[in-house]
């Protein structure tokens, strides 16, 4: 297992904020889904901060632990 740090930027106009929420389109939820497809394993991101619905971010940090061999 290894830990990865991600530094992300996004336009939050079409999101209901950062934090995963059932039935809502959130940045965390979308990133976890797509990273899970790439890494071929379930992904849980931990964000260093949160944004509200419609807010943008630049330089936001998130981390995850993975067993993937992806370089």
N, C-alpha and C positions, 0 to 999 in steps of 0.2 A: 504494500500500500504506500502511496505517496500523496502528499498534500500539494495542491496547486493554488496559486494566487492568480486571480483574474482582475485586470483593471479595465473597466468597461465605461462606455458612453452610450447614451440612448436618448431618443426623442420620446418622451413619455406621453405624448398627446393621445394616443390610442390605448393607453394602459390604465388600469385601476390602481396605480402605485407599484411599489417594489414588491412588497410581501405577498407570498402565496396566499390566496383566498379561494375557498371552494366556489366554483361557478363563476369566477371572475377572471378576466384576462390581465395577468400581472407580469411584470418583467421577470421576477424570480420563477414563476411558473413556466413561462415560455422558454427561458434559458435552460431550466432543468429538463424540460421535455426534449429540446434539441440536443443538448449535451448528452443526454441519455442515449439518443439515437447514435451519435458519433462514437461514444465510448462503449456502447453496447452493454450498459449496466444502469441501474437506477442511480440518479444523481440528486443529492441534496446540497444546495448552496447555502452558505452562510454569508449574509451581507454585512458590511461594516457600517451600514447606515440604511435608511429607508427614504423613499420619496412618496409624496402624496399623489393621488390621481392627477394625471395631466402634467406632472412635473418632469423636467428633463434632468439628465445627469452627465457629468464629464469627470472621469477619474475616480468613479466609485469602485471600491474594492470588494470583491467577493472571493470566497475560497471553497474548495471541495476536496474530498479525499477520494482517490480512485485506485483501483487495482489494474486499470487498463495499461497495456504496453504501448499505447499510442505515444509517439515521441513528442 
